[in-house]
Amino acid sequence: MSRRNRKQRLPAPVERISVESLAHDGRGVARVEGKTVFIEGALAGEQVGFVYLATHKNFDEALATDIHLASPDRVAPRCAHYGVCGGCSLQHLHADAQIRARQQVLLDNLQRIGHVAPETVLEPITAPVWGYRSKARLGVKHVIKKGRVLVGFREKRAPYLADLSRCEVLHPSVGEHLAELCELIAQLEARARIAQIEVAVAEDVTALVFRHLDPLTEADRGQLQEFARRHGFHVYLQPAGPDSIHPLEPADSVLAYLLPEQALEIRFLPGDFTQVNRAINRQMVTRVLDMLALDRADTVLDLFCGLGNFTLPMARLAGQVVGVEGEAGLVARALDNARLNGLDNVSFQVANLFEDQRNAAWAGVACNKVLLDPPRSGAAEILPVLGNIHPQRIVYVSCHPGTLARDAGLLVNEFGYRLRAAGVMDMFPHTAHVESIALFEC
């Protein structure tokens, strides 16, 4: 049987249908003969025409082709590449409506998964929605048929790199200079062996990490150095895994971001995890401190502490702070950041927080307040330990509403906490990503 014959046969396009709601991933939800259809590019309350992209047993997927009745929240996308590039999914929805949709996703998840509801819904944390992205991994591809190099994100629904001239959500130091990056790589002898560029925007400089699959010639290294000097970039090379990242130009590169309200400078390496949205991060740190209501009588545990983004600000106010992180390199840099900022009431421990932690050193800390900032998988493995410690107050920063809801259900229904407040933060405008924060008290 040929590939053509094996290809899924799709139903005929639908000329007009009403969109009932917006799904958690930003697609419109409609029903055709009782079957749910998720329609890319459609908004709640609209009437649209669409073509099918795929059919499944319980739902179908589609793409809006005609907007017969537009939502009042519909706006013209700012990016010329929107709809092709897979980096954004909601530029057609007004920014205010985006944050309302994220808030509803959070509340729906808390109710449906955790069977809980916050006593107070927090006002969303927002900031400028363009040029906000300070961390990114850009693909690189030398396309022989086009006779040029592409740099950017992958296309929607395809494994190919989108042909981008600029990016509206990337920090302007990079987003407005994709064409120059393409031209630079096209001139290198290693043009076909540069796999990606990691972007890390510091307070006053932008670092670019070039992942190269073969050793670079001196001529190529010289071109990269000259590019760095001409455009003011810090250029790093990555010949192998993340541990191989090292500065090329300047050789003494130092990256840092500031938390002005807490008078802190936090240094990092370009491959380290840092928050994508610097303006939101500053407000988020302040909200965490307000929610924890710290004073010198408090001992605080910061679990999944990373570089100390929350640990060090908390140490400005609390009596003692203990940060716990699974990656030893991040812990070493967190210690360096504590010394840099003159903080001697903070300590750090290395521990795998996805394993049984009942006998870990941090589990014996007599703390009365806890900050959780886990990855998307959440913090379910350590909640029993917190149940034993039973701190009076827990603040949970989440990058996935589903796992926050699951963990909230455990904290409330098994460990006796009240969900005092919850709300969202606009960390990733124009995407369906939901960043949130919640306060639990016993």
VOGU-3710 file (C-alpha; in Angstrom, 3 decimals, decimal comma):
1> msrrnrkqrl> 0,000/0,000/0,000  1,406/3,387/-0,964  1,904/6,247/1,477  -0,815/8,177/-0,353  -3,312/5,367/0,260  -2,364/5,152/3,932  -2,938/8,877/4,443  -5,961/9,673/6,599  -9,055/10,625/4,625  -10,509/13,754/6,184
11> papverisve> -14,128/14,930/6,249  -15,216/17,768/3,982  -14,635/21,349/5,184  -17,329/22,909/7,353  -18,608/26,217/6,008  -19,982/27,722/9,230  -20,170/26,696/12,869  -20,415/28,417/16,254  -17,411/28,224/18,590  -18,495/27,455/22,156
21> slahdgrgva> -15,383/28,119/24,203  -11,590/28,300/24,271  -9,645/25,148/25,165  -6,699/25,159/27,558  -4,290/25,179/24,595  -5,913/28,235/22,978  -7,936/26,463/20,292  -11,628/27,110/19,804  -14,039/24,351/20,799  -17,039/23,473/18,619
31> rvegktvfie> -19,216/20,409/18,125  -20,124/18,734/14,858  -22,859/16,128/15,198  -22,022/15,821/18,885  -18,273/15,332/18,360  -15,813/17,862/19,778  -13,642/19,714/17,275  -10,645/21,790/18,368  -10,220/24,618/15,868  -6,910/26,413/15,599
41> galageqvgf> -7,333/30,152/15,054  -10,933/30,291/16,324  -12,138/32,179/19,405  -15,062/31,685/21,766  -18,317/33,173/20,449  -17,192/33,277/16,839  -18,775/31,710/13,795  -16,131/30,219/11,546  -15,532/27,975/8,599  -12,809/25,354/8,927
51> vylathknfd> -10,931/22,494/7,320  -10,083/19,295/9,157  -6,460/18,600/10,063  -6,914/15,225/11,775  -9,657/12,984/13,105  -9,553/10,853/16,253  -11,949/8,565/18,050  -13,226/11,113/20,562  -12,336/14,443/18,967  -11,164/16,076/15,758
61> ealatdihla> -8,679/18,848/14,980  -9,219/21,651/12,500  -7,985/25,001/11,201  -10,200/28,056/10,861  -10,276/29,322/7,269  -13,074/31,909/7,381  -14,207/34,157/10,219  -17,876/34,905/9,525  -18,612/36,498/12,909  -15,553/37,724/14,817
71> spdrvaprca> -15,132/37,942/18,571  -14,754/41,499/19,956  -11,488/40,220/21,462  -10,021/39,330/18,052  -7,056/41,479/16,962  -4,717/41,491/13,983  -1,544/39,512/14,767  1,503/41,743/14,979  3,955/39,205/13,553  4,159/38,731/9,790
81> hygvcggcsl> 5,037/35,061/10,362  2,112/34,290/12,673  0,294/31,125/11,636  3,436/29,636/10,099  5,873/29,903/13,019  5,030/27,644/15,951  6,401/30,032/18,575  3,055/31,749/19,266  -0,534/30,534/19,253  -2,666/33,445/20,525
91> qhlhadaqir> -1,567/36,641/18,789  -5,072/36,883/17,308  -6,531/37,290/20,832  -6,283/40,642/22,649  -3,685/40,537/25,436  -6,273/41,359/28,119  -8,471/38,504/26,932  -5,461/36,169/26,927  -4,798/36,752/30,619  -8,491/36,306/31,456
101> arqqvlldnl> -8,445/33,006/29,577  -5,382/31,842/31,518  -7,038/32,761/34,805  -10,055/30,678/33,832  -7,844/27,720/32,854  -6,246/27,871/36,312  -9,588/28,023/38,147  -11,088/25,250/35,997  -8,088/22,990/36,675  -8,224/23,628/40,422
111> qrighvapet> -11,909/22,719/40,495  -11,852/19,793/38,067  -8,583/18,106/39,120  -7,978/19,241/42,687  -11,620/19,749/43,743  -10,596/23,008/45,388  -11,234/26,709/44,875  -9,182/29,662/46,147  -10,751/31,899/48,767  -9,321/34,867/46,848
121> vlepitapvw> -8,515/35,135/43,138  -5,425/37,316/42,782  -5,129/40,166/40,325  -3,006/38,907/37,396  0,615/40,025/37,137  1,178/41,607/33,734  3,905/43,474/31,841  4,641/44,528/28,225  3,696/41,692/25,887  6,222/42,240/23,053
131> gyrskarlgv> 9,974/41,691/23,084  9,720/40,056/26,499  11,471/36,756/25,903  14,980/36,730/27,390  15,628/32,984/27,004  15,156/30,921/23,847  16,610/28,072/21,844  16,690/28,891/18,145  17,049/26,198/15,531  19,597/26,637/12,722
141> khvikkgrvl> 19,408/25,007/9,295  21,465/25,443/6,146  18,848/24,840/3,446  20,724/23,960/0,271  17,636/24,235/-1,958  17,043/27,794/-0,769  20,734/28,636/-0,825  20,541/30,219/2,596  20,539/29,645/6,334  17,393/29,790/8,502
151> vgfrekrapy> 17,424/30,749/12,174  14,308/30,620/14,352  11,510/28,443/15,685  9,891/25,462/14,033  6,812/25,726/11,866  3,403/24,873/13,232  2,481/21,230/12,612  5,767/20,606/10,759  9,359/19,669/11,663  10,858/22,408/9,460
161> ladlsrcevl> 12,301/25,709/10,612  10,102/28,680/9,840  11,644/31,219/7,458  11,714/34,218/9,820  12,970/37,744/9,219  12,270/38,872/12,812  10,527/37,728/15,992  8,182/40,020/17,897  8,335/38,189/21,231  12,103/37,694/21,451
171> hpsvgehlae> 14,087/40,419/23,163  14,798/43,044/20,463  18,561/42,493/20,741  17,925/39,166/18,972  14,378/39,351/17,630  15,206/42,286/15,368  18,482/40,777/14,137  17,614/37,282/12,898  18,627/38,260/9,358  22,121/39,205/10,555
181> lceliaqlea> 22,439/35,860/12,344  21,428/34,039/9,176  24,020/35,970/7,164  26,719/35,302/9,769  26,223/31,540/9,781  25,957/31,420/5,993  29,520/32,810/5,827  30,971/30,145/8,130  32,716/27,038/6,859  30,699/25,149/9,503
191> rariaqieva> 27,367/26,536/8,235  25,912/23,027/7,873  27,142/21,934/11,305  25,701/24,685/13,511  22,701/23,005/15,157  21,196/25,718/17,347  21,724/29,046/19,064  20,834/29,423/22,727  19,802/32,971/23,638  20,314/34,317/27,158
201> vaedvtalvf> 19,618/38,004/27,765  21,359/39,438/30,822  20,803/42,837/32,391  22,979/44,783/29,968  24,163/42,248/27,393  22,851/39,381/25,278  24,680/36,055/25,121  24,502/33,717/22,124  25,617/30,093/22,517  26,483/28,434/19,201
211> rhldpltead> 26,106/24,646/19,290  28,552/23,290/16,696  28,755/19,612/15,791  32,346/19,751/14,481  35,378/21,732/15,688  35,424/25,278/14,305  38,248/26,540/12,132  40,220/29,577/13,218  38,573/31,523/10,407  35,105/30,673/11,752
221> rgqlqefarr> 36,103/31,542/15,302  37,429/34,851/14,045  34,160/35,636/12,246  32,160/34,897/15,394  34,464/37,110/17,466  34,179/39,966/14,998  30,364/39,595/14,947  30,302/39,748/18,754  32,377/42,934/18,835  30,406/44,626/16,054
231> hgfhvylqpa> 26,963/43,932/17,557  27,813/43,932/21,269  26,932/40,265/21,837  28,707/37,884/24,182  29,390/34,762/22,108  29,790/31,318/23,665  30,592/27,978/22,020  29,096/24,582/22,792  31,020/21,727/21,120  29,258/18,933/23,076
241> gpdsihplep> 26,818/18,766/26,013  25,718/21,680/28,231  28,840/21,351/30,401  31,003/22,177/27,381  29,655/25,745/27,038  32,471/28,301/27,277  32,942/31,958/26,315  34,619/32,889/23,050  34,202/36,669/23,001  34,772/38,265/25,398
251> adsvlayllp> 36,780/35,636/27,236  35,805/37,097/30,622  32,050/37,236/29,951  29,860/37,638/33,057  26,057/37,478/32,852  23,703/38,758/35,545  20,196/40,087/36,124  19,021/42,456/38,838  16,186/42,400/41,348  16,161/46,136/42,122
261> eqaleirflp> 13,502/46,085/44,867  15,597/43,607/46,831  18,954/45,182/45,833  20,215/41,875/44,417  22,449/40,888/41,515  22,097/37,272/40,382  24,807/35,906/38,115  24,197/32,970/35,812  25,669/30,945/32,975  23,939/31,079/29,570
271> gdftqvnrai> 22,768/27,469/29,848  21,255/27,937/33,320  17,523/28,075/33,893  16,365/31,643/34,411  12,860/33,041/34,081  11,977/33,904/30,494  10,208/37,177/31,284  12,368/39,540/33,338  9,626/42,112/34,029  7,206/39,440/35,263
281> nrqmvtrvld> 9,917/37,786/37,339  10,577/40,975/39,301  6,897/41,354/40,132  6,605/37,639/40,908  9,451/37,790/43,430  7,790/40,737/45,165  4,448/38,912/45,299  6,087/35,808/46,776  7,643/37,912/49,542  4,322/39,606/50,247
291> mlaldradtv> 2,447/36,289/50,374  4,989/34,680/52,708  4,912/37,754/55,010  8,470/37,129/56,197  10,234/38,449/59,276  13,415/37,585/61,190  11,609/34,934/63,226  10,991/32,836/60,093  12,927/29,854/58,797  12,081/29,186/55,159
301> ldlfcglgnf> 12,599/26,213/52,850  12,972/27,054/49,150  12,461/23,815/47,210  13,610/23,681/43,566  15,618/26,838/44,313  17,832/26,948/41,197  20,190/29,924/41,227  18,473/31,484/44,233  15,927/33,622/42,355  13,615/33,438/45,390
311> tlpmarlagq> 16,075/32,199/48,021  18,174/35,361/48,095  15,258/37,822/48,195  13,737/35,806/51,056  17,064/35,938/52,904  16,797/39,741/52,907  13,765/39,417/55,210  13,789/36,025/56,979  15,988/34,791/59,783  17,196/31,715/57,916
321> vvgvegeagl> 16,592/30,321/54,421  17,531/26,851/53,137  17,503/26,308/49,381  17,242/22,806/47,919  17,988/21,962/44,275  18,782/18,802/42,331  21,448/20,245/40,025  24,799/20,641/41,797  26,029/23,306/39,366  23,056/25,552/40,114
331> varaldnarl> 23,597/25,099/43,838  27,253/26,133/43,471  26,237/29,283/41,617  23,491/29,997/44,158  26,148/29,901/46,895  28,318/32,269/44,853  25,334/34,607/44,459  24,734/34,583/48,219  28,347/35,572/48,816  28,223/38,199/46,056
341> ngldnvsfqv> 25,246/39,828/47,780  26,654/39,565/51,299  24,041/37,126/52,608  25,183/34,818/55,407  21,770/33,577/56,608  21,206/31,282/53,639  22,422/27,745/52,940  21,902/25,288/50,097  21,570/21,526/49,734  21,704/19,247/46,691
351> anlfedqrna> 18,838/16,739/46,620  16,785/14,951/43,984  13,299/16,161/44,828  11,707/13,551/42,570  12,844/10,710/44,824  11,855/9,668/48,352  13,060/12,550/50,535  11,837/11,461/53,959  15,405/10,901/55,189  17,001/13,835/53,341
361> awagvacnkv> 18,813/16,487/55,370  16,376/19,204/54,342  13,443/17,138/55,631  14,756/17,738/59,145  14,759/21,536/58,863  12,420/23,088/61,418  10,835/25,601/59,065  7,572/27,467/59,372  7,280/28,649/55,754  7,971/27,006/52,377
371> lldpprsgaa> 8,299/28,115/48,782  7,740/25,560/46,016  8,789/26,325/42,429  8,802/22,935/40,689  9,015/22,117/36,961  5,953/21,095/34,958  5,744/17,693/36,672  4,894/19,383/39,972  5,852/18,552/43,559  3,786/15,469/44,427
381> eilpvlgnih> 6,818/13,448/45,591  7,722/15,904/48,363  4,255/16,785/49,650  4,245/13,918/52,216  7,462/15,362/53,691  5,838/18,777/53,917  2,867/17,082/55,550  5,221/15,902/58,288  6,975/19,272/58,658  3,605/21,052/58,446
391> pqrivyvsch> 4,770/24,624/57,811  2,158/27,252/58,573  2,379/28,824/55,118  3,275/27,469/51,647  3,593/29,539/48,475  3,551/27,462/45,288  4,813/28,926/41,991  3,654/26,770/39,093  4,328/26,520/35,361  1,575/23,927/34,797
401> pgtlardagl> -1,983/24,406/36,084  -2,769/20,692/35,947  -0,020/19,631/38,340  -0,659/22,630/40,596  -4,310/21,567/40,791  -3,333/17,977/41,602  -0,937/19,111/44,340  -3,432/21,664/45,667  -5,955/18,865/46,070  -3,442/16,882/48,124
411> lvnefgyrlr> -2,464/19,840/50,308  -6,086/20,743/51,028  -7,835/17,383/51,132  -5,072/15,229/52,666  -2,852/17,591/54,654  -5,403/20,038/55,998  -4,341/23,274/54,286  -6,618/26,031/53,057  -6,118/27,432/49,577  -6,162/31,078/50,575
421> aagvmdmfph> -5,367/32,643/47,199  -4,369/31,840/43,628  -3,833/33,729/40,402  -1,891/33,854/37,156  1,147/35,699/35,843  1,561/36,639/32,184  4,973/35,000/31,810  4,453/33,882/28,179  2,139/36,308/26,315  0,677/35,069/23,009
431> tahvesialf> 1,017/31,418/24,044  -1,263/29,034/25,903  1,308/28,609/28,694  -0,131/29,301/32,171  2,170/30,479/34,964  0,446/30,749/38,337  0,939/31,222/42,052  -0,989/29,927/45,057  -0,957/30,458/48,829  -1,755/27,669/51,299
441> ec> -2,150/28,119/55,043  -2,805/25,600/57,775
//
